[in-house]
Amino acid sequence: MLAHSPLFPLIIDYDYQNHDLTVGDEDGIMLALQHRDRLRSICLSMPISSLQKLIAAMGDEFPMLQYLRIEPLTRRNTQLILPTTFEAPHLRHLILNHFASPIGSILLTTAVGLVTLTLWWIHPSTYPPINHLLQTLSLLHRLETLEIGFRSPISMRVIQRQLLHMPIVTHVTLPDLHWFAFRGISAYLEALLPQMITPVLKTLNVYFFNQLRFSVPCFLQFMMTTENLTFNSVRFLFHREAVAVFAYPSLEDRLVNFNVEVACQHLDWQLSSVSQLFNTLSPLFSAVVDLTLDYREHTLSSEWHNQADRTQWRELLGSFRNVKTLRVHRGLVEDLSHSLRLDGEPPLEVLPKLQELVCPPECIYDQSFNPFILEREIAGRPLYLIGKDFPTGRGTYTFHSAIGLSYIGPD
């Protein structure tokens, strides 16, 4: 039928989650792939075995192709590979999941009109050397959305070895990039960001694997030189799978323009991670006046792991010197109320500008925060205690193991 039909553009859009893949479906897709000069869009989400057959049939030039998304339905240790002869010079959107990194392939050196590049779940064995990644990005001047995500962490020694044998010599300016997302270890991001200039970046999402130490001075410098990344309100969410931070440009804004997450499962580890990060990033948050500490049920495998260190709480709160309103979820009241009590420190050492403390109504009656409030009154900085439960109406977030916590709409 295709051979005798009018020469209309062709679109392949197959999502196995909504259909049962049949032999006829697979044959039909294979037939459509033979009409390379008519294909405008290919979107495939299906089991690995079927994908491998179809990808093998893509070993040629697709002169009209503008959109390509391939996503296997698997969590296995898989790395698909595009044929080395695959070309799509007019490609504008490329989204690949569970692929070996195509950085340096003929596809990315010829598809210079890309506006979207998403490479998720890159296998650790194919971590692209940073200089190779930068050389590829230097060809993609029209990029608007860039997402790079690795399947699992690698040792910092591997990154250090890369930098030793292949010093970074490429600097990249992406004049139209407004969305950047990264999933990996901090050492890779720290080496990448100093070489990137993104003058109109509006949204930055970062997901770190669990690490004992976070040193991110280049992360700070990159954000400080990005004019659109300004924040007035911040929300921490301590979750069963990760700790996530969502920053908003204003109190009224529902759209997050900065999100950083760390994959660790216990409250003490989570607090250690974000206190380290925000100890470095604190200059970015001098304008924040509204701070929320949200909580979802944690793994209760160890009570010790769910008792956070008082010093780390105070270090984290110390990154927000101008906060006027603090909102606390009931799951964090006990830890936080103990951490805010003075132990020889000056009374206004933490949250010196605080005016309102919003907590569950029962905290007013059990007097959890009374010592803190009394100390503020004695210091001449009284504050209001407001009883109000979560949710606060700001938005709802859900956890996805592939990319972390994501915004799914207003409450």
N, C-alpha and C positions, 0 to 999 in steps of 0.2 A: 504493500500500500504506500509506504514512504517513497518508493522509487517512482511512483506515478502521481504523487500529490503535488500541488503547487509549491513553489519554493519559499514557503513561509519559514520564519525562524523556528527552531526547535528548542524545547525546554525539557530537561529531564529532572523530575522532582520526585524522589522516592524516599519515604520515611517508613521503615520497617515497623516502627512502633505502632503505626496506625493501619498497617496492612500486613497480610501474610504473604511472604515472598514465594511466588510460584515459579516453576520452570518457565512458564510463558512470560512472566514479568521479566525474568532475567534475560530471556532471548530478545524481548522487545527493547530493553535498554541496550543490549549489545548491538542490535540493528541500528538504533538511533546513533550510537557512537561512531558508526561507519560514515555518517553524514556530517563529517567534521566541519565542512564549510557552512553549515546551517545552524549549528548548535550555539545558542546564546548563553545558556545557563545549565549547569549540572549540579544537582544537589542529591547526595547519596548518604543515607543513614541505614546501615544494614549489617548483618553478621560478617565477620572477617572473611570467611570462605568465599562468599559471594563478591565482596569488595575486591579481593585479590584478583579474581578473574576479570572484573570490569576495568580495574586500574591497568592491568596488563594490556588491555585493548586500547589504551590511550597514548600509545607510543608514536605520536606524530604531531603535526601542527594543527591547532584549532584556531583558524584565523578570525572567527567571529565571536569566540567565547569571551564573555565579560564577567561571569560569576561562577566560581567553583567552590563547593563545600563538600568535603568528604569526612564522614564521622562513623567509625565502627562502633557497634554496640558491644563494648567489652570493657572489662577492667583488667584484662590479662596483660602480661608483659609483651605487648605487641608493638612492632614498628613497621608500618607500611612504607613503601618506597614508590615514588612516582617514576615512571620510565625516564631514563636520561634523555630520550629524544622528544619528550613532551614539551611543546611550546604553545603559548597563548599570548601573542604580542599585544592584544587589545584587552587583556584581562584587567578588571578593575577591583574585584573582590576575591580574595583567596583565603579560605578558612580550612585548615587541616588539623585533624585530631588524631593522635596516636601514630604520627609519622616520624620517621627518621628526619632529622633536620634537613630541609632542602636548601639551606643557606649556601650560596655559591653555585647552585645549579643553573643550567641554561634558562630555566623558567624565570627565575627572579632577575637574571641579568638582561632579559629581553622584555619582560612585562613591566616596563618603567612607568606605565600609567596607573599602577595600583593606587587605590585610595584606602583599601582595607587589607591588612595583613594580620592574620591570626594563626599562630602556630601553638597549639596546646598539646600537652602530654608528650613533649619531646623526650625520647628515651635518654637516660643519663649517658649512655655510651656514645651518643651523637650530640652532646653539648657542643654547640658551635664555638670555636675560639672567638673571643670578643672582637678581635680585629677583623675577622671574616664577616661577622655580623654587621659591623660598622661599614665595611666596604660595600656590602649589599644594600644597606639602608641609604648609603650616599647616592645610589642610583635612583631612589624612589622619592623624588622631590614632591610628589603630589599626595603622599600619605596623609590621611586624616585620622585613621584608627590603626593603632599598633598594639598587638597583644602577643606576648611571648610567655609560655608556661612550660615548665619542666615537670616530668612525672614524679621524680623523687630527688632528694638532695645528693650532691656530691661533696667530697672533701674540699675544704678551702685550699688544701695543698695542691689540688688539681688546678684550681684557678691561678694560684701563685706560680705554678710550674708553666702554665700557658703564658702568663705575662713575662716570665723570665726568658722563654724561648721565642716569644713572638711579641715584642713590645708594641703597644698601641700607637699607631702613627696616623690613623684616620680620624678626622673630626667631621661630624654630620650636623647640618642644619635642616630641620624639617619644618618649613615655614607654614604648613597648613595642618600640622598634627594637633588635634584637639582632644584625643583620647589615647591614653597609654596605660596598659595593664601588664604587670609582671608577676610571675610565680616562680620562685626559686630561692637561692640562698643570697644573703646580703652581700657577700664578697663579689659575686658576679655583677649585681646591680651597682655596687660601689665603683667597679671598674668601668662600667658602661656609661653611667650618667655624666661624668665630667666631659665626655666627648660629644654629648648631644646638646643641641640648642633647639628649643621648642617654644618660640615666642608667643604662640596663641593657645598653648595647652590649657584646657579647661577642666579635665578630669584625670586624676591619677589614682589607679588602684594597684596596690602591692600586697602580695600574699607571700609570706616567708614560711619556710619550713622551720621546725623547732630547732633552736640553737641555744647553747649555753650563754654565748656572748654576742651582743649586737654593737658593732661600731659603725656608725653611718654618717660620718662628716660630709661625704660627697652627696648623700641623699639630702641633707640639710641645705647645702650650697645650691643644688639643682632647684629645690623648691623655692629658695629665697630669691632666685633670679627669674622665677616664673610668675609674671604679674597677676594672672588670673587666679592663682591659688592663695586666696585670702579667706580667713575663717573667723566666724563670730560665735559659732555654736559647735560643740563636740559631744559625741555620744560614744561611750565605751560599752561594749556588750561582751560579758564574760559567759561563754557558751560551753556546752559539753565538749565540742570538738575543737574550739579555737577561741581566741580573744580577738575581737574586731573593734576597730575605731572608725567612726563615721564623722567627717567634718563638713559643716555647712557654711556657705558664705554669709548667711544672715539667719536671724531667729525665725523669719517667716518662710525661709526656703525649705522645700521638701527634697530637693535634689542634692545628692552628695557629690562634692567635687574632689574629695580626698578620702580614700579608704585604705587602711593598712590592717593586715591580719597576720596573726602568728598561729600556726597549727600546733597547739599543745593542749592537753586534756585536763590539767589540774589547776585549780585556782592559784596556788602559790607559784607555779611555773608561769602562768599567764601574767600574773602581776609583775614578776621579775622581768619578763620580756618587755612589756609596755613601759615599765619604769625606766629601763635602759634606753629604749628608743626615744621616749619623750624627754629624757634628760638631755639628749642631743638636740632634738627637734624643738625644744621649748621656745626658741626665739620666734618661731612661726606662729605661736599661739598667744601672743601678747594681747591680741584684740578680743580673745574669747571671753564672753561674759556669761555664757550659759553652758553648764557642764552636767551631763547625765551619766550616772553609773548604773547600767542595766545588767540583768543577770538572768540566765536560764539554768535549769537544773544540771548539776555536774555529776560526773562519775563518782560514786561513793566507795570506790575500792579502798580508799585510805583516808581516814579522818585527818591525818597529819597533812596530807596533800591539799586539803581544802581549808587550811588555816593559813592565811596570808600573813606575811611579815609586816609588822607595824611600820618599820622604817621604810619599806618599799611603798606602802600606801602614801606616806608623807612625801617621799621623793616624787611620786607620780603627781600628787596634788600640787606640789611645789612648781610644776611646770606651767601652772595656770594661775598666775599672780593677780589677774584682773577679773576673775570670775565673780559675778554678783549673785547668781542663782545656781545652787547645787541640788540635783535630783538624785535620790538614792533608792534603788530597788530593795524590797524587804530582805532578799537573800544576802545583801551586803551590809545590812544595818549593824549587825553585831560586830563584824570586823572593823567597819569604818568608825563606829562610835568609840571603840577602844583606841583606835589609832589616832583619833583627833584629840584625845586627852593629853594634857601637857605632862611632860616628864623632864622638867627643867628648861624647856625651850621658851623663848619669848611667846606671848599669847597670840601675836599676829604673824607668826612665822609661816603658817600655812593658810592659804586663801585669805589674805589680809583685807580684800575688798568685799568679802561675802556679805550679802544682805538678806538672802532668803535660802532656807534649807527645806526642801520638799521631800517628805518621806511618808511611808504608810501611816494611816490615822492611828494605829495602835501604838506607834512610837511616841505619840504625844502623851499617852496614858502611862506607858511603862517607863517614860522618862529616860530613854536610851541616850539622848543627846543633851540631857540637862547639864552635865558638867562642862561640856563644850560651850553651850549657850551662856552659862554663868560666867565662864572665863572671858567671853567676848564682852559681856556687859561690864565686867570689872575693868576691862581694857578700854572702855568707851566706844566699843563698836558693836552695839546690840544688833541682833538679827531676828527675823521672823521665822517661826517654825510652822510649816504648812502641811497639813495632813492630806495626802492625795496618793492614790494607788496608781501603778502602771496598768495599762499603757498610757503614755503621755500624748498620744495622737500624732506623733511625728512620722511614724511609718512602721512597716512590718518588714522583718528580715528573715530569710530562711537559709539553712546551711546546705550547700551542694559540695560534695567531696571533690569535685573537679576544679572548682574555681573559688570555693570559699563561701562566705556569707554574701547574699545579694539582696538588694532592695526589691520588694515585690509589690509595693504600692502603699497608699495611706491606710491607716487603721480605720 
